[in-house]
Amino acid sequence: MKPEFILMLTYNDQTVENALEIFRECKNSPVTHWGFKDIGLPVDQMKELVNEMKQAGKTTYLEVVSLSEQDGLSGAKLSVEAGFDVLMGTVFFDSIWDYLKDKPIKYYPFPGHVHSHPSILDGTIDEIVNHALFLQGKGVPGLDLLSYRYVGNAKALLREVVAATKIPIVSAGSIASFERLAEVKETGAWGFTIGSALFDKKFVPNGSFIDNINAVCDWLKKNQA
């Protein structure tokens, strides 16, 4: 099965200022999963953007790349207040999970040791797999894996985490080529995010933003088997 494409209106790990304008121009594309980061826009504009996404029938994602417990909890509260469907990211803390357990939102935290901005993932593959299994045991419904932000072999990491777990794994960050799309599909990951690469026109160098979206969608359609 083809992985799900989560389109992030973000560049260098923060939401672009004209995210709402871009969404309005591109909302009729085949992409059904849309999201952005917790930094880059005022809260009222975030809420307006989420509302328009939901009115257009999209599944909405807030990715929190802040790494402290306090910032993660603030991001979780924002995700609920704004009505997102999925909260991605944050370093896992029991306080965040306890807050979200009875809320109508899914929580996909980062497995492994994440640091810096833009985010970097380090540690051994075994350590990250074990942490993913720990988080699965906690009951989280999915994971936000920074595969291509990993300091080691990204494809091997993604393959091992997917194989070891039974929950959706999203490969997030730095997918900027059809080769990496093929790798994500080969591992069996549930989904992937693309943000900066669309703005940098990595898929159609001379095309528009929507041309780059459509190029990814067309690739997925041709390679869905």
N, C-alpha and C positions, 0 to 999 in steps of 0.2 A: 504494500500500500504506500501511496505517496505521503510524505510528511506534510503537516499543516504549516502554512506560511503565515507568520505573525508579522505584520508590517508595523514597524516602529517609526513614528514621526520624530526621530531623534538623530542628532549628529554629535559625535564625540561624547556620548553618554549624557546628553541633556536634550530636552525637548526643543525643537526649533521654534522660533518666535511666531512664524506664520503657519503653525500646525493646523489651525482651524481652516484657513484658506486652502491649504493643500488638500485637506480631507474633503472639503466641499467639491474641489475640482476632480477628485479621484474616487469618490465614494461609490461610483457605479462600476468600478473595476470588479473582477471576480473575487477579490480578497475579502474574506469574511471575518478575519481576526485582525484587530487594529489596537495599537497601544502607544504609550509614550512613557517618559521618565517622570520622576517626582520633582525634578528641578528644570528650570528654564521658562516656566510660565507661572503667572500669579494663580492662586487657587481658584478664583472665580472663573478665569479662562479655562482652567483644567475642567471644571465642572461643566462649562458650556460645551466643551469639546466632547467629553464623555456622553453628555446628553444627546448631542447630534449623532454620535456614532451609534448609540443604542436605538435612536429613532430610525436610523438607516438599517437596523437589523444586524448590526455587527456585534461580535463578542469582544469585550474590551479588557485591556491589560494595562496595569500600572506596574512598571518595573522600578524598584527602589534600589539604587546602587550605593546609598549611604550605608555604612557598615557598623555603626554603633547601635547598641540596644535602644537607646532613646530615639535616635533617628529612624530606626526600623519600626518602632512602635508608632511614631508619628506618621510614618508612611502608611502603616496598616490602618490607622484611624482615618487618614485621608482617603484611602482606597474605599473604605466602607462609606464614608460621608459622601463621596462623589458618585457612588453607585457602580464601581467597576465590577466586572465578573471575576477577574483573576488578579491576585497580587503576586507578582514575580519578584524574585530577588530578596534582599536582606540577608544578613547573617541570621541563622535560626537562633531564636531565644524562646524559652518557654513562655515568657510574658507575651510575646507576639502571638504565639500559637494559642495560648489560653484566651487571649482577646478575640481571636478570629474564629474559634471553634463553633460558636453558635451564631455566626454571621453568615449571610447569604453570599459568600465569596470563597473562591478556591485560593489556596496558598501554595505557591511553588518557590520555596527558598533555594538559596545557593548551597550545593554540596561542596565540601572542600574548603581550603583556606584561601579566601579572597581578600585582596588588598589593593591599595592605590586607586587612582582615578585618571584615565579610564581603568577599569578593573582588570586585575591580573589574578590568575588562579595558579597556585603552586602546590607542592606536595607530590607524593608518589601516586601512581594510579591505584594501587591497593588502598592507600589511605583515603582517597576520594571515594572509591567504591564502598569502603566500609562506612564512611560518613553518609553516603547515599542510602545505604541499608539501615543505618541508625535513624535517619529522617523518615524513611518509609515505615519503620517500626513505630515511630511517634504518631503516625497516622496521616501525614501530609499527603494530599492527593496527587502531587506532581513535583518535579524538580526543575530548576532553572540552572542548567549546567553551562558554564563559560568555556565550552570546548576549545574554541579557537583563540581564547585568551590564556590557554594553558601553556606553561613554560616547556612542556614535554610534547609527546606525540598526541596530537589532538584526536585524530581518528581512532587510535587505539583506546584512548580514554573514553570517548563517546561509546564505542563498541562495547567496552567492558561494563560501563555503567548501565547501558540499556540491557545487556544480557543478564546482569545481576539483579535487576529490579523488576517490579511488576506494575509500576505506575508510569504515567506519561513523563517522558524526558524531553525538555525543550533545549535545543542547542542554541545558545544565545551569544551574539557578538562576533563580529569580524568575519561574517560569511560574505565574501566579495567576489565569488567566481562560480561558474557552473561546475567546476571540479569539486569545490567544497559542497555544493548542493548534492552532487552525486555521492560524495562520502557520507553526508548526513542520511540520505536515503538508504544507502547500503547498510548502515549500522542499525536501521530499524527505529531510529528516534521518532517520537510522536510528532515533533514539530521543530521549527527553527524561527529565529527572528532575523530580520534584515532592517537596518536603518541607514547608517552612514553610506553604505555602498550604493544605495539608490540615489542619494544626493550627489555622490561622486561619479555617477553614471558608469559603474563598473560592468554592467551587463550590456548596455547599449551606449558606447562611448559618445556617440554624436546625437543621441536621442534625448527626449524629454524625461521628466520624472515618471510620467505615466507610461512612457515607452519602456522604461526599465522595470516598472511593476509588471507590465504585460509580458515582458521577456521571461521573467521568473515564472509567472503563471503558465505561460506557454510551455516552458521546459517541464514543469510539473505535470502538465496535461499529457505531454508526449512520453513522459517517463513514469506514468502512474502504475504500470504493471509490476 
